[in-house]
Amino acid sequence: MPVAQKRPEFRNINAFRDLPTYRLPAPGWVSILHRVSGVLMFVLMPFIIWLFDTSVSSELSFARFRAAFNSGLGFVPGWFVKLVALALIWAFLHHFIAGVRHLWMDVSHTATNKQFGNNSARITLVAAVVLTVLLGAKLFGLY
C-alpha cells in the first residue's frame, strides 16, 4: 500500500504581508493596465468630447483649444491639461496595442503558448511607453 502524501495546506492571504512580495508577470500587468486604460478613457470621455468639439467647431474654438494647452483653462494650468492629454494618449495606445494582442491570441490559439504570451506582453508594455514618450515630446514642444 502506497504511503499517503501530505495534502497541501491552503490559507487566506494577508494583503499587507503577501501582496507586496508577489511578483506579477508581464501578461498580468498588461491585463490590469488594459482595464485601467479603459476606465481612464471612459472617465475622461467628457474631456475627450470637449477636446474634439473645440478643435473642429470653428476657427475661434480652435484658438480656445490651443490656448487651453498653452495658458490653461480657468484655474487649471496649461501643463496640467497637457498631462491629462498625455495620460489619455497613453491610455489609448496601451488599450489599442493590448487589444490587438488579445485579439491575435484569440484568433491563433494553436500558435499561442506561454512564451509568446510573455514576449507579446513585454512588447505591448514597451511599445505603449515608447509611443507615449514620442507623442508626449511633441505635445510638450520638444520637436
N, C-alpha and C positions, 0 to 999 in steps of 0.2 A: 504494500500500500504506500503511495507517494506521500511525502511529508507536505502538509499544508503550509503554503507560504502566507506570511502575514499580509493582510489586505492593506492597501494604502489608506492613510488616515487623512481625511479632508477636514478643513476648518474654515471658518469665515475669515475673510481678510480684514486686517486693520488698515483703514485708509491712510492713517498718518504714518504708520510704520512700514507697510508693504508697498504702497503705491509709489513713493519717491524712489524706491530701489528697483522698480520694474522698468525694464528697457523695452520700449515699444519698437517693433521692427518697422522698416520704411513703409511697407504696404499699409500698416496700421496708421501711420502718420498721414499718408495720402488720403486714406478713407476718412479720418477725422477732419482733416483740413478741407476735404471736398464738402463735407456737411457744413463746416464753419463758413466757407466761402459762399455757399448757397444761402445761408441765413443772413450773412452780411449783405449780399446783393438784395435780398428780399427786404431787409430792414431799411436799407438806403434807397429803396425804389422811388420814394418821393423826390429825393435829391437827384437821382438819375433822370427822372421825368423833367424836373426843373432845368437841369443842365441841357437836355435835348431841346426843350421848348424854347429856352432863351437863346440857344445857339442858332436856331433856324427860323425864328419868327420874323425878324426884321433886322435891318442894319443897326438900329438903335438898341434892340435887345441883345444883339451880338456884342455891341460895345459894353453893355452891362455885364455880359458873360465874361468878357476879357477883364473887365475891372474887378470882378469878383475874385479872380485869380491873382491880380496884381495888388489891389488895395484892400480887398476883403469885402465881406457882406455885413454891414451894420457894425456890431461889436466883435464879429469873428474876423480875425486877421487873415490875410491872403495866404500866408504859409500854411495855416490850418486847413483852408479849403483845398490847397494842393495836396496836403497829407491825406485828406479824406478821398480825394480823387485817386491818389496813389494806392490807397487801400482798396478802392474799387477796381483799379487796374489789376492789382494782384489777385483779387477775388475772381475776377472774370477769367484771367489767364489760367489760374490754378484749376478753377472749376471746369473750364473748357478742356484743358490738357488731361486732367484726371478723368473727365467724362469720356474722352476719346479712348483713353486707356481701358476704362471699364467696358466700353462697347467692343473694343478689339478683343478683350479677353472673353466676352460673351459670345462673339462670333466664332472665335477659333479655340474651342475647348481643347482640341487634341494637341495644339501647339503650345498650350499654356501649362507651365509647370512652376514649381516653387522658385526656381532660379529666374525664370522670365518675369514672374511677379515681383521679385525683389529688384531686379535690374530696371524694369519699367517704372517701378515706384521711385527709384533714385533719379532716373531720367526726368520723371514728372516734377519732382521737387526742384531739381537743378534748373530745368528749363523755365519753370514759372518764376523762379527768383531772378535768373539772368535776364529774361524778357522784362520783368518788372523794373529791374535796375536800369536797363536801357531806356525804357519809356519814362521812368522817373527822372533820368538825367535830362531828357528832352523837356519834360514838364517843368523842371526847375531851371531850365535855361542853360544847361551846361554845354549844349551844342545846338 
